[in-house]
């Protein structure tokens, strides 16, 4: 809260199979690529994140300022909650940029829920500024997936994305 993660660069990592090996389709809430309670000036770029089975690959609570997620490859970020990016209700989002990423689903998972069918979710985030631009979203699985949902969230720009096989 008072002391945010500040001025971080997370770049050029390869992360694979952050899962519970005895139950690979189950959710392990804290199995994430990045999670923080408060951020200011975080850049997540040029990473490959393949198979994350937590509640989301990137999870931010509290106050999120100047978060940039760009030029990453996300493959099969799944589980019953299945998010690539998740901002829970009440999180303050002051400038979030999700751009030039590749998000790809190739596998089918049996534990999806309706909540898990949305890849980018922000609910109840008044005073926010979100930019989702120039990404490629590809769904090669038989799952019915949605790219994004925003409820009570202000100032959202979605532009220049390529979406194949998803509900929009």
Protein Blocks (a to p, Z undefined) as FASTA:
>chain_A
ZZccehiacehiacehiacfklmmbccfklcfbdcfbdehiacehiacehiabfbfbdce
hjaehiacehiacehiacjkopabdcdehiacehiadehiacddfbdcfkbcfklmpfbd
cehighiacddehiacddfbfbdcdfbdcehiahiadehiacehiaZZ
